[in-house]
């Protein structure tokens, strides 16, 4: 899964789809086209920064950032387009333009999101987050982070069932970096097979995140080696989808892993 943020302030690639401070559909298309050429199977479009401390985005602003890009990607590229959103109107409008997956960091908890996702009949990815982006990294606390993440995700799976979303339409994401310390993140990675044992595909997103800075003391643009190591470890532990900024390098790593484990 290649990351295509249409935000000016995301922690790593914020502003990459902007020219002269305006969202450029052409720039977004070029970025997505390159990721597909590099081997991405899914393009994940997000219009709301969820980095630690990020300010909320209005519903209209998110619609303006996401829907035209989804429409252009579907019309011009042979790609499965995922929408990284928690907002019901963005879910509805993106689905109407041909999006193929709803990827929600709030696990369809915002008002109307569950109903919009069920009506779309699209697969959904449910992620765990303790708190909200504005406060999630202020002293995250768990008894057993893995057990609590599993329990939350299973509760949201049950809510999906009640809303009419089928089992085979559900993907789970433990939410690395979303209300977790480094120790929490490492525990989740070490015990990732426990999440896979729940019976749903697992998506992971650790690309360029601050856990790498905490481990290696690297700035955002120096985190590729750490990101690749985490991608390989996640794949070895059963992750079905790896969400990344650096598609070509990650594909190389996963191809080497596949050759060794065949």
N, C-alpha and C positions, 0 to 999 in steps of 0.2 A: 504494500500500500504506500503510494507516494503522497507526500504532504503538499497540498497546494493551499496556502493561506492567502485569503484575499483581504487581509488586515494590514494596517500600517504599523502595528505595534506588537506582533507576535515575537517571542523571545529570540528566534533564530532567523526566520525568513520574512519577518514583517517588512512590508513595503516592496517586496520583490515583484509584485504584480501592479505596481504604481509607477506612473510616469508623470512628472510635474505635479505630484501630490494628488493625482486622480487615478482611480482604478482603471487599468487598461485590460480589456478583454483579450487583445492580441498578445500582450505579455503573458497573461495567464495561460492562454492556449499554447504558446511556445514552450512555457515551462512544463505543461502537462505532456506535450508532444515529446519532449526530450526524456521525461521520466518513462513514458511508454516505450520509447526506443531503447532505453536502458534496461527494460525488463519488468517494469511495474505492471501489475494486473489490475490494480484499483487506483483511482485518483480520488483523494479525500479532500473535499473543498470545505474550508471553514471561514466564516465571516465574523467570528467573535473570538478575540484572544482570551485564552483561559490560562495564561501563564500566572504564576503567583503574583498577587497584587494587581492584576489587570482590572481596569474599570469596566463596568457593565456597558453593553451596547444596546441602543434602542432597537425595537423590533423592525422598524422601517429601515434603519441603517443596515441591519443584518440582511434583510431581504434584498436591498439594493446591492450589497456586496456579493451575495451568493447566487441568487436565482439567474441573473444574466450569464454568469460563468458556467453554471450547470447547463443551461440551455445551449451555450456555445460548444461546450465539451461534447455533449450528446450529439449535436448536429454535425460536428466536424471531425471527431475522433472516435475510433472503435475502442471504447473503454467503458468499463464499469465505473460509474461515478458514485462515490459515497458523499454524503453530506454530514459534516461535523456540526451538529446543531442540537439545541435543546428546545427550540421555539416551534410551537405548533404551526404557525403560519408558514415558516420556512420549510418545515416538513411537507406540508400540503403543496406549496408552490413548487418545491424542488421535485416532488414526486410527479406532479403534472408535467414537468419539463423533461422527465425521463431518468431521474436519479434511480439508482439501483440498490442503495443501502442507506439506512439511517444510523449514524454513529453518534451516540449521545453520551457526553461525559456526565450527565446528571441522571442517566438511566430512566429517562421518560418520566421524571418526577415533576417537571414544570406543568402548570395547569394546561390541560388540553393536549399535551404531547403524546400521551399514551393513546388517546382516541385518534389523533391524527396519524400516528404510526400504524395503528391497526387498520384504519381506513385505507391507507396507502397500499397495504398488502405486501410491503417490502420487508426484507430481512432487517433486523435491528441489532445493534451492538450496545450492550448495557455495560456502563463503566462504574466502578466504585470511586467515590471521592468523599473524603471527610471534610465537611465544611463547604465553602465556596471559594472561587479563585481569590477573592479579596482577602480571605483570612485562613485559607487551608493550610498554610505552612507556619501558622502561629501555634507552636507547641502541639503537633499532632500526637495523639495518645491512644494506645490500644492495650488490651490485655494480651491477646494473641492476634496479631494483625492478619494472619492467613485465615484463621477461623472466622474472624469478624468479617473479612472481605467475602469469604464464601457464603456466610449466612446472609449478608446483605444482597448479594447477587441472586441467591436462590429465592429470596423474598420478591425481588423484582421479576424473576422468571415466573413466579406464581401469579404476579399481577398481570404479566403479559398473557398468560393462559386465560385468565378471567376476561381479558379484553378481546380475546379472539385471535391472538398471535400464536401461530403454531410452533411447536418445539423445534422443528427443523429450520425455523426462521430466526433463531436466536444465537447470538455470539456474545461471549463474555470477555471483559477487559478488567484486570485487577486495578488499573489506574496508577501505574508507576508515577511517582512524583506528585500525585494529587492528594495532599494531606498525608504525606508519609515522610519520615526521616530516612536517612541513608540506611539505617539498620532495618527499618520496615521494608524498604525497597529490596534489600539483599535477601531478606527472609522470604519475600514473595517470589523472587527469582529462584531461590534455592528450592522452594516447595511448589514451583509452578505445576509439576505433574498432578498435585492435588486438585488444582483448578480444572485441569483437563479431565480428571476422573469424574467430574460432575456430569460429563456427557455432552458438553457443548464445545464448539470450536473456541479457541482462546486467541484473542488479539492482544498484542503487546506494543506499547509505544515508549521506548527509552531513548530514542535518537536525540543526541546532543543535549540531553537533560542535565540538570545541575548535579545529579548523583555522580556523574562522571567528573565534574569539577571537584566534588568532595573527595573522590577517590584519587584523582590524578592531578588536581590543581591546574586545570586547563581552561582557557577561555572558550566561548562558544565555537569559534572557528578552529579550535585545536582539539575538538572532541571526536573526530572521525574514528581514530583507532579504538577508543573506548566504546563508541557506538557499535562498531563492527563486532567487538568481543561480546557485547551484550546481546546483539542480534543472534550470533551463533549459539550462545548459551541458551537463549530463549527457544530457538528452533530445536536444539538438542533435547530440551525439556518438554517439547510437544506443542509449542505455539503454532497455530495454523496461519496467522496473519501477522506480519511484522510491519509496523507503521514507521516509515523512515523519511528523512530528508535526502539522504545520499543513496539513490537507488542503485546506480551502476556498481558501486563498491560493495553494497550489501548483497546484490545478486551474485557477485563473484564469491563472496564468503559462503553463501548458502549453496552454491554449486559445488564448491569444494567439500562442504559438509555432506552433501548428498552423495558425492563420489566415494567418500570414505565409509559411509554408513549403508551403502547399497548391499 
